[in-house]
Amino acid sequence: MPFQPGHKLSRGRKSGSPNRTTQEARLTINRAVNGILDNIQTDLKEIKKKDPVKAMELAMKLLEYVIPKQRAIDLTGEVNMNQRIHQISVNIVDGTKDKDIKDV
């Protein structure tokens, strides 16, 4: 009997749950990556001995997964040139008193 929309007794995976093949593939990839990550520092040192430029390129590529890339933000606004500026205030705060900033 073919699938009928709205059939209440149908069985299958819950919505959003991965199928068995996907779970097995992810597990296999995780195991392979874990083995690579254990040796990555040693491997980079070996590459650095032979080709320091290549080692730096690889390290920079790896940084993309640790440090988020910065991107430009466009700031737009309107200025009405017919109005006069009455006051401009600049408040400079001593950052050393801020509890979130620590001495280096």
C-alpha positions, 0 to 999 in steps of 0.5 A, a space after each residue: 500500500 503506497 504512502 497516504 498523506 495524513 495517515 496516523 499509523 505510519 512509522 518511521 524516523 522522527 522529524 529531524 533525527 538522522 538516519 543510521 547511515 548518516 550517524 555511522 558516517 559521522 562517527 567514522 569521520 569523528 574517529 578519523 579526525 580525532 586521530 589527526 588532531 592528536 598528532 597535528 602539532 607534531 606534524 606542523 613542526 615536521 612540516 616547518 622543518 622542511 617548508 616553513 612557509 607551508 607550515 604557516 599557511 596550514 596554521 593560518 587555515 587552522 586558525 579560521 576554525 578557532 578565531 572567527 573571521 572579522 568582517 566589515 560592517 557598513 554604517 549608513 545614515 542621513 545628515 541634514 545639512 540645513 540643521 546646525 550642530 549645537 554641541 558635540 560631546 566626547 566622553 573619555 573613560 579611563 579603561 584601567 578602572 573597568 573591572 573587565 580589563 586586567 593588567 597585562 
